Amino acid sequence: MPLIQISQTPGISAEQKKATIEAVTKAYAEATGKNPDSVWVTITEVPREHWGVGGKPLG
C-alpha cells in the first residue's frame, strides 16, 4: 500500500487539505496504475520555526 507524506507550514484550510489529498491520490493512481483505494496520504503541518532553508530558519 503506497503512503504519500506531505510536510508543509500551517495555513491551508480543511477544504484545501481535502482537495490536496484527492488530487495527489488521483495523480499517483493514474501514474502508477494503482487502485486509488489503496493510496494513503498524510499532511503534516510543521511550524515555520521548525523549517530551515539555505541554513536559515523560516520562522
PDB file of N, CA, C, O and CB in Angstrom:
ATOM      1  N   MET A   1       0.842  -1.163   0.000  1.00  0.00           N
ATOM      2  CA  MET A   1       0.000   0.000   0.000  1.00  0.00           C
ATOM      3  C   MET A   1       0.896   1.238   0.000  1.00  0.00           C
ATOM      4  O   MET A   1       1.717   1.389   0.905  1.00  0.00           O
ATOM      5  CB  MET A   1      -0.963  -0.009   1.215  1.00  0.00           C
ATOM      6  N   PRO A   2       0.765   2.120  -0.978  1.00  0.00           N
ATOM      7  CA  PRO A   2       1.592   3.324  -1.060  1.00  0.00           C
ATOM      8  C   PRO A   2       1.187   4.345   0.008  1.00  0.00           C
ATOM      9  O   PRO A   2       0.008   4.508   0.322  1.00  0.00           O
ATOM     10  CB  PRO A   2       1.483   3.952  -2.459  1.00  0.00           C
ATOM     11  N   LEU A   3       2.193   5.021   0.551  1.00  0.00           N
ATOM     12  CA  LEU A   3       1.966   6.101   1.503  1.00  0.00           C
ATOM     13  C   LEU A   3       2.682   7.336   0.998  1.00  0.00           C
ATOM     14  O   LEU A   3       3.895   7.313   0.790  1.00  0.00           O
ATOM     15  CB  LEU A   3       2.454   5.717   2.931  1.00  0.00           C
ATOM     16  N   ILE A   4       1.941   8.411   0.799  1.00  0.00           N
ATOM     17  CA  ILE A   4       2.497   9.685   0.348  1.00  0.00           C
ATOM     18  C   ILE A   4       2.410  10.651   1.525  1.00  0.00           C
ATOM     19  O   ILE A   4       1.331  10.873   2.074  1.00  0.00           O
ATOM     20  CB  ILE A   4       1.732  10.245  -0.920  1.00  0.00           C
ATOM     21  N   GLN A   5       3.546  11.222   1.908  1.00  0.00           N
ATOM     22  CA  GLN A   5       3.595  12.127   3.038  1.00  0.00           C
ATOM     23  C   GLN A   5       3.925  13.535   2.564  1.00  0.00           C
ATOM     24  O   GLN A   5       4.889  13.740   1.825  1.00  0.00           O
ATOM     25  CB  GLN A   5       4.621  11.648   4.072  1.00  0.00           C
ATOM     26  N   ILE A   6       3.128  14.495   2.989  1.00  0.00           N
ATOM     27  CA  ILE A   6       3.326  15.898   2.639  1.00  0.00           C
ATOM     28  C   ILE A   6       3.603  16.650   3.929  1.00  0.00           C
ATOM     29  O   ILE A   6       2.815  16.580   4.872  1.00  0.00           O
ATOM     30  CB  ILE A   6       2.081  16.493   1.883  1.00  0.00           C
ATOM     31  N   SER A   7       4.719  17.370   3.977  1.00  0.00           N
ATOM     32  CA  SER A   7       5.032  18.238   5.106  1.00  0.00           C
ATOM     33  C   SER A   7       4.966  19.669   4.612  1.00  0.00           C
ATOM     34  O   SER A   7       5.480  19.992   3.542  1.00  0.00           O
ATOM     35  CB  SER A   7       6.437  17.910   5.721  1.00  0.00           C
ATOM     36  N   GLN A   8       4.326  20.530   5.402  1.00  0.00           N
ATOM     37  CA  GLN A   8       4.187  21.929   4.990  1.00  0.00           C
ATOM     38  C   GLN A   8       3.981  22.795   6.218  1.00  0.00           C
ATOM     39  O   GLN A   8       3.693  22.304   7.309  1.00  0.00           O
ATOM     40  CB  GLN A   8       3.009  22.107   3.994  1.00  0.00           C
ATOM     41  N   THR A   9       4.135  24.097   6.013  1.00  0.00           N
ATOM     42  CA  THR A   9       3.829  25.023   7.098  1.00  0.00           C
ATOM     43  C   THR A   9       2.316  25.103   7.258  1.00  0.00           C
ATOM     44  O   THR A   9       1.579  24.866   6.301  1.00  0.00           O
ATOM     45  CB  THR A   9       4.437  26.434   6.824  1.00  0.00           C
ATOM     46  N   PRO A  10       1.849  25.432   8.452  1.00  0.00           N
ATOM     47  CA  PRO A  10       0.403  25.553   8.671  1.00  0.00           C
ATOM     48  C   PRO A  10      -0.197  26.672   7.828  1.00  0.00           C
ATOM     49  O   PRO A  10       0.492  27.609   7.423  1.00  0.00           O
ATOM     50  CB  PRO A  10       0.107  25.804  10.153  1.00  0.00           C
ATOM     51  N   GLY A  11      -1.510  26.548   7.572  1.00  0.00           N
ATOM     52  CA  GLY A  11      -2.158  27.671   6.917  1.00  0.00           C
ATOM     53  C   GLY A  11      -3.204  27.317   5.885  1.00  0.00           C
ATOM     54  O   GLY A  11      -3.980  28.187   5.490  1.00  0.00           O
ATOM     55  N   ILE A  12      -3.259  26.057   5.423  1.00  0.00           N
ATOM     56  CA  ILE A  12      -4.311  25.760   4.458  1.00  0.00           C
ATOM     57  C   ILE A  12      -5.543  25.247   5.196  1.00  0.00           C
ATOM     58  O   ILE A  12      -5.449  24.658   6.273  1.00  0.00           O
ATOM     59  CB  ILE A  12      -3.825  24.722   3.410  1.00  0.00           C
ATOM     60  N   SER A  13      -6.669  25.482   4.601  1.00  0.00           N
ATOM     61  CA  SER A  13      -7.947  25.119   5.224  1.00  0.00           C
ATOM     62  C   SER A  13      -8.214  23.619   5.111  1.00  0.00           C
ATOM     63  O   SER A  13      -7.545  22.905   4.364  1.00  0.00           O
ATOM     64  CB  SER A  13      -9.099  25.906   4.579  1.00  0.00           C
ATOM     65  N   ALA A  14      -9.202  23.167   5.867  1.00  0.00           N
ATOM     66  CA  ALA A  14      -9.606  21.760   5.790  1.00  0.00           C
ATOM     67  C   ALA A  14     -10.058  21.411   4.376  1.00  0.00           C
ATOM     68  O   ALA A  14      -9.785  20.313   3.892  1.00  0.00           O
ATOM     69  CB  ALA A  14     -10.735  21.463   6.800  1.00  0.00           C
ATOM     70  N   GLU A  15     -10.742  22.328   3.716  1.00  0.00           N
ATOM     71  CA  GLU A  15     -11.193  22.084   2.334  1.00  0.00           C
ATOM     72  C   GLU A  15      -9.994  21.968   1.390  1.00  0.00           C
ATOM     73  O   GLU A  15     -10.002  21.125   0.493  1.00  0.00           O
ATOM     74  CB  GLU A  15     -12.138  23.223   1.858  1.00  0.00           C
ATOM     75  N   GLN A  16      -8.978  22.788   1.574  1.00  0.00           N
ATOM     76  CA  GLN A  16      -7.771  22.700   0.744  1.00  0.00           C
ATOM     77  C   GLN A  16      -7.029  21.390   0.996  1.00  0.00           C
ATOM     78  O   GLN A  16      -6.493  20.790   0.065  1.00  0.00           O
ATOM     79  CB  GLN A  16      -6.841  23.895   1.018  1.00  0.00           C
ATOM     80  N   LYS A  17      -6.997  20.951   2.241  1.00  0.00           N
ATOM     81  CA  LYS A  17      -6.364  19.663   2.551  1.00  0.00           C
ATOM     82  C   LYS A  17      -7.115  18.528   1.866  1.00  0.00           C
ATOM     83  O   LYS A  17      -6.502  17.634   1.284  1.00  0.00           O
ATOM     84  CB  LYS A  17      -6.316  19.428   4.079  1.00  0.00           C
ATOM     85  N   LYS A  18      -8.432  18.565   1.935  1.00  0.00           N
ATOM     86  CA  LYS A  18      -9.255  17.543   1.278  1.00  0.00           C
ATOM     87  C   LYS A  18      -8.976  17.519  -0.222  1.00  0.00           C
ATOM     88  O   LYS A  18      -8.796  16.451  -0.807  1.00  0.00           O
ATOM     89  CB  LYS A  18     -10.756  17.801   1.539  1.00  0.00           C
ATOM     90  N   ALA A  19      -8.942  18.696  -0.840  1.00  0.00           N
ATOM     91  CA  ALA A  19      -8.688  18.785  -2.286  1.00  0.00           C
ATOM     92  C   ALA A  19      -7.286  18.281  -2.617  1.00  0.00           C
ATOM     93  O   ALA A  19      -7.091  17.617  -3.635  1.00  0.00           O
ATOM     94  CB  ALA A  19      -8.859  20.240  -2.781  1.00  0.00           C
ATOM     95  N   THR A  20      -6.322  18.587  -1.776  1.00  0.00           N
ATOM     96  CA  THR A  20      -4.950  18.131  -1.992  1.00  0.00           C
ATOM     97  C   THR A  20      -4.861  16.618  -1.917  1.00  0.00           C
ATOM     98  O   THR A  20      -4.246  15.985  -2.774  1.00  0.00           O
ATOM     99  CB  THR A  20      -4.007  18.762  -0.970  1.00  0.00           C
ATOM    100  N   ILE A  21      -5.470  16.041  -0.900  1.00  0.00           N
ATOM    101  CA  ILE A  21      -5.465  14.578  -0.747  1.00  0.00           C
ATOM    102  C   ILE A  21      -6.118  13.909  -1.951  1.00  0.00           C
ATOM    103  O   ILE A  21      -5.602  12.914  -2.459  1.00  0.00           O
ATOM    104  CB  ILE A  21      -6.195  14.162   0.548  1.00  0.00           C
ATOM    105  N   GLU A  22      -7.237  14.440  -2.409  1.00  0.00           N
ATOM    106  CA  GLU A  22      -7.918  13.869  -3.580  1.00  0.00           C
ATOM    107  C   GLU A  22      -7.050  13.976  -4.826  1.00  0.00           C
ATOM    108  O   GLU A  22      -6.938  13.013  -5.584  1.00  0.00           O
ATOM    109  CB  GLU A  22      -9.260  14.573  -3.818  1.00  0.00           C
ATOM    110  N   ALA A  23      -6.432  15.141  -5.049  1.00  0.00           N
ATOM    111  CA  ALA A  23      -5.626  15.356  -6.253  1.00  0.00           C
ATOM    112  C   ALA A  23      -4.361  14.491  -6.252  1.00  0.00           C
ATOM    113  O   ALA A  23      -4.003  13.914  -7.278  1.00  0.00           O
ATOM    114  CB  ALA A  23      -5.246  16.832  -6.373  1.00  0.00           C
ATOM    115  N   VAL A  24      -3.691  14.405  -5.107  1.00  0.00           N
ATOM    116  CA  VAL A  24      -2.472  13.602  -5.021  1.00  0.00           C
ATOM    117  C   VAL A  24      -2.799  12.121  -5.216  1.00  0.00           C
ATOM    118  O   VAL A  24      -2.075  11.408  -5.912  1.00  0.00           O
ATOM    119  CB  VAL A  24      -1.770  13.825  -3.661  1.00  0.00           C
ATOM    120  N   THR A  25      -3.876  11.668  -4.608  1.00  0.00           N
ATOM    121  CA  THR A  25      -4.297  10.275  -4.765  1.00  0.00           C
ATOM    122  C   THR A  25      -4.583   9.967  -6.229  1.00  0.00           C
ATOM    123  O   THR A  25      -4.120   8.957  -6.760  1.00  0.00           O
ATOM    124  CB  THR A  25      -5.542   9.982  -3.906  1.00  0.00           C
ATOM    125  N   LYS A  26      -5.340  10.835  -6.875  1.00  0.00           N
ATOM    126  CA  LYS A  26      -5.695  10.627  -8.285  1.00  0.00           C
ATOM    127  C   LYS A  26      -4.450  10.604  -9.166  1.00  0.00           C
ATOM    128  O   LYS A  26      -4.302   9.727 -10.018  1.00  0.00           O
ATOM    129  CB  LYS A  26      -6.657  11.725  -8.764  1.00  0.00           C
ATOM    130  N   ALA A  27      -3.558  11.569  -8.960  1.00  0.00           N
ATOM    131  CA  ALA A  27      -2.347  11.650  -9.790  1.00  0.00           C
ATOM    132  C   ALA A  27      -1.476  10.407  -9.612  1.00  0.00           C
ATOM    133  O   ALA A  27      -0.968   9.859 -10.591  1.00  0.00           O
ATOM    134  CB  ALA A  27      -1.538  12.915  -9.439  1.00  0.00           C
ATOM    135  N   TYR A  28      -1.305   9.966  -8.379  1.00  0.00           N
ATOM    136  CA  TYR A  28      -0.489   8.783  -8.123  1.00  0.00           C
ATOM    137  C   TYR A  28      -1.108   7.545  -8.751  1.00  0.00           C
ATOM    138  O   TYR A  28      -0.418   6.751  -9.389  1.00  0.00           O
ATOM    139  CB  TYR A  28      -0.307   8.575  -6.623  1.00  0.00           C
ATOM    140  N   ALA A  29      -2.403   7.386  -8.567  1.00  0.00           N
ATOM    141  CA  ALA A  29      -3.091   6.219  -9.124  1.00  0.00           C
ATOM    142  C   ALA A  29      -2.995   6.193 -10.649  1.00  0.00           C
ATOM    143  O   ALA A  29      -2.776   5.140 -11.247  1.00  0.00           O
ATOM    144  CB  ALA A  29      -4.562   6.213  -8.692  1.00  0.00           C
ATOM    145  N   GLU A  30      -3.161   7.354 -11.270  1.00  0.00           N
ATOM    146  CA  GLU A  30      -3.067   7.423 -12.737  1.00  0.00           C
ATOM    147  C   GLU A  30      -1.650   7.133 -13.211  1.00  0.00           C
ATOM    148  O   GLU A  30      -1.466   6.450 -14.219  1.00  0.00           O
ATOM    149  CB  GLU A  30      -3.512   8.805 -13.240  1.00  0.00           C
ATOM    150  N   ALA A  31      -0.643   7.641 -12.499  1.00  0.00           N
ATOM    151  CA  ALA A  31       0.749   7.468 -12.921  1.00  0.00           C
ATOM    152  C   ALA A  31       1.250   6.046 -12.719  1.00  0.00           C
ATOM    153  O   ALA A  31       2.104   5.575 -13.471  1.00  0.00           O
ATOM    154  CB  ALA A  31       1.637   8.424 -12.167  1.00  0.00           C
ATOM    155  N   THR A  32       0.723   5.358 -11.703  1.00  0.00           N
ATOM    156  CA  THR A  32       1.258   4.036 -11.365  1.00  0.00           C
ATOM    157  C   THR A  32       0.327   2.881 -11.701  1.00  0.00           C
ATOM    158  O   THR A  32       0.741   1.721 -11.703  1.00  0.00           O
ATOM    159  CB  THR A  32       1.580   3.988  -9.915  1.00  0.00           C
ATOM    160  N   GLY A  33      -0.932   3.201 -11.985  1.00  0.00           N
ATOM    161  CA  GLY A  33      -1.899   2.145 -12.232  1.00  0.00           C
ATOM    162  C   GLY A  33      -2.412   1.493 -10.956  1.00  0.00           C
ATOM    163  O   GLY A  33      -3.113   0.483 -11.013  1.00  0.00           O
ATOM    164  N   LYS A  34      -2.068   2.064  -9.805  1.00  0.00           N
ATOM    165  CA  LYS A  34      -2.529   1.531  -8.523  1.00  0.00           C
ATOM    166  C   LYS A  34      -3.993   1.879  -8.303  1.00  0.00           C
ATOM    167  O   LYS A  34      -4.501   2.867  -8.834  1.00  0.00           O
ATOM    168  CB  LYS A  34      -1.672   2.075  -7.367  1.00  0.00           C
ATOM    169  N   ASN A  35      -4.657   1.051  -7.514  1.00  0.00           N
ATOM    170  CA  ASN A  35      -6.035   1.325  -7.137  1.00  0.00           C
ATOM    171  C   ASN A  35      -6.024   2.512  -6.171  1.00  0.00           C
ATOM    172  O   ASN A  35      -5.335   2.447  -5.153  1.00  0.00           O
ATOM    173  CB  ASN A  35      -6.717   0.061  -6.491  1.00  0.00           C
ATOM    174  N   PRO A  36      -6.766   3.604  -6.452  1.00  0.00           N
ATOM    175  CA  PRO A  36      -6.761   4.765  -5.551  1.00  0.00           C
ATOM    176  C   PRO A  36      -7.213   4.420  -4.130  1.00  0.00           C
ATOM    177  O   PRO A  36      -6.847   5.113  -3.181  1.00  0.00           O
ATOM    178  CB  PRO A  36      -7.655   5.853  -6.111  1.00  0.00           C
ATOM    179  N   ASP A  37      -7.996   3.369  -3.980  1.00  0.00           N
ATOM    180  CA  ASP A  37      -8.448   2.975  -2.646  1.00  0.00           C
ATOM    181  C   ASP A  37      -7.309   2.460  -1.766  1.00  0.00           C
ATOM    182  O   ASP A  37      -7.460   2.358  -0.548  1.00  0.00           O
ATOM    183  CB  ASP A  37      -9.520   1.912  -2.761  1.00  0.00           C
ATOM    184  N   SER A  38      -6.166   2.135  -2.382  1.00  0.00           N
ATOM    185  CA  SER A  38      -5.037   1.625  -1.605  1.00  0.00           C
ATOM    186  C   SER A  38      -4.003   2.707  -1.295  1.00  0.00           C
ATOM    187  O   SER A  38      -3.006   2.436  -0.625  1.00  0.00           O
ATOM    188  CB  SER A  38      -4.372   0.486  -2.350  1.00  0.00           C
ATOM    189  N   VAL A  39      -4.234   3.929  -1.776  1.00  0.00           N
ATOM    190  CA  VAL A  39      -3.259   5.012  -1.611  1.00  0.00           C
ATOM    191  C   VAL A  39      -3.562   5.790  -0.331  1.00  0.00           C
ATOM    192  O   VAL A  39      -4.680   6.265  -0.130  1.00  0.00           O
ATOM    193  CB  VAL A  39      -3.274   5.962  -2.844  1.00  0.00           C
ATOM    194  N   TRP A  40      -2.554   5.913   0.529  1.00  0.00           N
ATOM    195  CA  TRP A  40      -2.671   6.689   1.756  1.00  0.00           C
ATOM    196  C   TRP A  40      -1.928   8.006   1.561  1.00  0.00           C
ATOM    197  O   TRP A  40      -0.850   8.037   0.967  1.00  0.00           O
ATOM    198  CB  TRP A  40      -2.108   5.899   2.983  1.00  0.00           C
ATOM    199  N   VAL A  41      -2.506   9.087   2.062  1.00  0.00           N
ATOM    200  CA  VAL A  41      -1.867  10.407   2.005  1.00  0.00           C
ATOM    201  C   VAL A  41      -1.953  11.027   3.394  1.00  0.00           C
ATOM    202  O   VAL A  41      -3.016  11.034   4.014  1.00  0.00           O
ATOM    203  CB  VAL A  41      -2.546  11.336   0.925  1.00  0.00           C
ATOM    204  N   THR A  42      -0.833  11.545   3.877  1.00  0.00           N
ATOM    205  CA  THR A  42      -0.846  12.284   5.136  1.00  0.00           C
ATOM    206  C   THR A  42      -0.340  13.696   4.883  1.00  0.00           C
ATOM    207  O   THR A  42       0.548  13.910   4.058  1.00  0.00           O
ATOM    208  CB  THR A  42       0.018  11.571   6.217  1.00  0.00           C
ATOM    209  N   ILE A  43      -0.908  14.649   5.595  1.00  0.00           N
ATOM    210  CA  ILE A  43      -0.426  16.029   5.566  1.00  0.00           C
ATOM    211  C   ILE A  43      -0.009  16.378   6.991  1.00  0.00           C
ATOM    212  O   ILE A  43      -0.816  16.337   7.920  1.00  0.00           O
ATOM    213  CB  ILE A  43      -1.530  17.031   5.016  1.00  0.00           C
ATOM    214  N   THR A  44       1.256  16.718   7.141  1.00  0.00           N
ATOM    215  CA  THR A  44       1.784  17.103   8.442  1.00  0.00           C
ATOM    216  C   THR A  44       2.124  18.585   8.405  1.00  0.00           C
ATOM    217  O   THR A  44       2.892  19.039   7.558  1.00  0.00           O
ATOM    218  CB  THR A  44       3.032  16.252   8.820  1.00  0.00           C
ATOM    219  N   GLU A  45       1.543  19.328   9.332  1.00  0.00           N
ATOM    220  CA  GLU A  45       1.849  20.750   9.423  1.00  0.00           C
ATOM    221  C   GLU A  45       2.988  20.955  10.419  1.00  0.00           C
ATOM    222  O   GLU A  45       2.898  20.565  11.583  1.00  0.00           O
ATOM    223  CB  GLU A  45       0.592  21.563   9.844  1.00  0.00           C
ATOM    224  N   VAL A  46       4.040  21.567   9.939  1.00  0.00           N
ATOM    225  CA  VAL A  46       5.228  21.809  10.741  1.00  0.00           C
ATOM    226  C   VAL A  46       5.356  23.323  10.923  1.00  0.00           C
ATOM    227  O   VAL A  46       5.377  24.058   9.935  1.00  0.00           O
ATOM    228  CB  VAL A  46       6.514  21.195  10.067  1.00  0.00           C
ATOM    229  N   PRO A  47       5.442  23.802  12.166  1.00  0.00           N
ATOM    230  CA  PRO A  47       5.557  25.245  12.381  1.00  0.00           C
ATOM    231  C   PRO A  47       6.743  25.836  11.617  1.00  0.00           C
ATOM    232  O   PRO A  47       7.776  25.187  11.449  1.00  0.00           O
ATOM    233  CB  PRO A  47       5.697  25.547  13.873  1.00  0.00           C
ATOM    234  N   ARG A  48       6.576  27.066  11.161  1.00  0.00           N
ATOM    235  CA  ARG A  48       7.623  27.722  10.360  1.00  0.00           C
ATOM    236  C   ARG A  48       8.968  27.739  11.076  1.00  0.00           C
ATOM    237  O   ARG A  48      10.013  27.623  10.435  1.00  0.00           O
ATOM    238  CB  ARG A  48       7.210  29.152  10.021  1.00  0.00           C
ATOM    239  N   GLU A  49       8.953  27.883  12.411  1.00  0.00           N
ATOM    240  CA  GLU A  49      10.221  27.957  13.138  1.00  0.00           C
ATOM    241  C   GLU A  49      10.943  26.619  13.182  1.00  0.00           C
ATOM    242  O   GLU A  49      12.083  26.557  13.641  1.00  0.00           O
ATOM    243  CB  GLU A  49       9.983  28.448  14.548  1.00  0.00           C
ATOM    244  N   HIS A  50      10.312  25.551  12.719  1.00  0.00           N
ATOM    245  CA  HIS A  50      10.949  24.231  12.658  1.00  0.00           C
ATOM    246  C   HIS A  50      11.515  23.927  11.269  1.00  0.00           C
ATOM    247  O   HIS A  50      12.047  22.841  11.041  1.00  0.00           O
ATOM    248  CB  HIS A  50       9.948  23.149  13.052  1.00  0.00           C
ATOM    249  N   TRP A  51      11.402  24.879  10.345  1.00  0.00           N
ATOM    250  CA  TRP A  51      11.917  24.710   8.990  1.00  0.00           C
ATOM    251  C   TRP A  51      13.170  25.574   8.809  1.00  0.00           C
ATOM    252  O   TRP A  51      13.300  26.631   9.425  1.00  0.00           O
ATOM    253  CB  TRP A  51      10.832  25.080   7.936  1.00  0.00           C
ATOM    254  N   GLY A  52      14.058  25.125   7.983  1.00  0.00           N
ATOM    255  CA  GLY A  52      15.211  25.919   7.594  1.00  0.00           C
ATOM    256  C   GLY A  52      15.505  25.733   6.115  1.00  0.00           C
ATOM    257  O   GLY A  52      15.409  24.624   5.590  1.00  0.00           O
ATOM    258  N   VAL A  53      15.863  26.817   5.448  1.00  0.00           N
ATOM    259  CA  VAL A  53      16.233  26.764   4.030  1.00  0.00           C
ATOM    260  C   VAL A  53      17.516  27.557   3.860  1.00  0.00           C
ATOM    261  O   VAL A  53      17.620  28.698   4.312  1.00  0.00           O
ATOM    262  CB  VAL A  53      15.090  27.327   3.106  1.00  0.00           C
ATOM    263  N   GLY A  54      18.478  26.953   3.214  1.00  0.00           N
ATOM    264  CA  GLY A  54      19.741  27.650   2.983  1.00  0.00           C
ATOM    265  C   GLY A  54      20.471  28.001   4.267  1.00  0.00           C
ATOM    266  O   GLY A  54      21.200  28.991   4.321  1.00  0.00           O
ATOM    267  N   GLY A  55      20.276  27.189   5.306  1.00  0.00           N
ATOM    268  CA  GLY A  55      20.952  27.421   6.573  1.00  0.00           C
ATOM    269  C   GLY A  55      20.284  28.454   7.467  1.00  0.00           C
ATOM    270  O   GLY A  55      20.832  28.833   8.502  1.00  0.00           O
ATOM    271  N   LYS A  56      19.089  28.915   7.065  1.00  0.00           N
ATOM    272  CA  LYS A  56      18.395  29.941   7.831  1.00  0.00           C
ATOM    273  C   LYS A  56      16.991  29.468   8.181  1.00  0.00           C
ATOM    274  O   LYS A  56      16.310  28.877   7.343  1.00  0.00           O
ATOM    275  CB  LYS A  56      18.340  31.264   7.045  1.00  0.00           C
ATOM    276  N   PRO A  57      16.549  29.724   9.414  1.00  0.00           N
ATOM    277  CA  PRO A  57      15.185  29.336   9.795  1.00  0.00           C
ATOM    278  C   PRO A  57      14.154  30.203   9.103  1.00  0.00           C
ATOM    279  O   PRO A  57      14.395  31.376   8.821  1.00  0.00           O
ATOM    280  CB  PRO A  57      15.005  29.427  11.308  1.00  0.00           C
ATOM    281  N   LEU A  58      12.991  29.605   8.832  1.00  0.00           N
ATOM    282  CA  LEU A  58      11.904  30.373   8.205  1.00  0.00           C
ATOM    283  C   LEU A  58      11.166  31.239   9.213  1.00  0.00           C
ATOM    284  O   LEU A  58      10.690  32.323   8.874  1.00  0.00           O
ATOM    285  CB  LEU A  58      10.918  29.432   7.522  1.00  0.00           C
ATOM    286  N   GLY A  59      11.070  30.764  10.455  1.00  0.00           N
ATOM    287  CA  GLY A  59      10.235  31.433  11.454  1.00  0.00           C
ATOM    288  C   GLY A  59      10.900  32.567  12.149  1.00  0.00           C
ATOM    289  O   GLY A  59      10.293  33.205  13.010  1.00  0.00           O
TER     290      GLY A  59
END
